[in-house]
Amino acid sequence: MITQEFLESLDLPPDKAAALQDAMKKDSAYRNMLHHIGVFPGAVEAIMRTVDAAALDLDNMELLTEKARVEWRDFIPQKGK
């Protein structure tokens, strides 16, 4: 995990440091959600390479989760098959 000390060592302007922290939080939340909905663990990294974490809207996680279930359904094992 990236620590506050590491971010400070980058000597970024405050607005860029805040944007980086926000993107990292969104990335982490989206990864956790992918695991929660059952995406194959090995597919999460590949999916994250296609996702712009900074652009994610985490205000409506229910909608984001449903979109992920549809978009990544090929990477979620089907129960009973």
C-alpha positions in Angstrom: 0.0 0.0 0.0 1.2 3.5 -0.8 1.7 5.5 2.4 1.4 9.2 3.1 5.1 9.4 3.5 5.6 8.0 0.0 3.3 10.5 -1.5 5.1 13.3 0.3 8.4 12.0 -1.0 7.1 12.4 -4.6 7.0 16.2 -3.9 3.8 16.5 -6.0 1.7 19.7 -5.9 -1.1 19.2 -3.4 -3.9 19.0 -6.0 -2.0 16.3 -7.9 -1.3 14.3 -4.7 -5.0 14.5 -3.8 -6.0 13.3 -7.3 -3.6 10.4 -7.0 -4.9 9.4 -3.6 -8.5 9.6 -4.9 -7.7 7.5 -7.9 -6.0 4.9 -5.7 -9.0 4.7 -3.4 -11.3 4.3 -6.4 -9.0 1.6 -7.8 -9.0 -0.3 -4.5 -12.8 0.0 -4.2 -13.4 -1.3 -7.7 -11.0 -4.2 -7.2 -12.7 -5.2 -4.0 -16.1 -5.0 -5.7 -14.8 -7.2 -8.6 -13.7 -9.8 -6.0 -17.0 -9.5 -4.2 -19.1 -10.2 -7.3 -17.0 -13.3 -8.0 -14.7 -12.3 -10.9 -12.0 -14.8 -11.3 -9.0 -13.5 -9.2 -6.7 -13.9 -12.2 -8.9 -11.7 -14.4 -9.0 -8.7 -12.0 -5.6 -7.4 -13.1 -6.5 -7.7 -16.8 -9.8 -5.9 -16.1 -8.1 -3.1 -14.1 -5.8 -2.4 -17.1 -8.9 -1.4 -19.0 -10.6 0.7 -16.3 -9.9 4.3 -15.7 -10.1 4.3 -11.9 -9.9 8.1 -11.7 -13.1 8.3 -13.8 -15.2 5.9 -11.6 -18.1 7.4 -9.7 -18.3 5.6 -6.4 -21.3 7.6 -5.2 -23.6 4.9 -6.5 -21.8 1.6 -5.8 -25.0 -0.4 -6.4 -25.2 0.8 -10.0 -21.5 0.4 -10.5 -21.7 -3.1 -9.2 -24.6 -4.0 -11.5 -22.7 -2.5 -14.5 -19.6 -4.6 -13.6 -21.7 -7.8 -13.3 -23.0 -7.2 -16.9 -19.7 -6.0 -18.4 -17.5 -8.7 -16.8 -20.0 -11.6 -16.8 -17.7 -13.7 -18.8 -15.2 -13.6 -16.0 -17.7 -14.6 -13.3 -18.2 -18.3 -12.7 -21.8 -19.4 -13.2 -23.3 -21.3 -10.3 -24.9 -24.6 -11.2 -23.2 -25.1 -14.5 
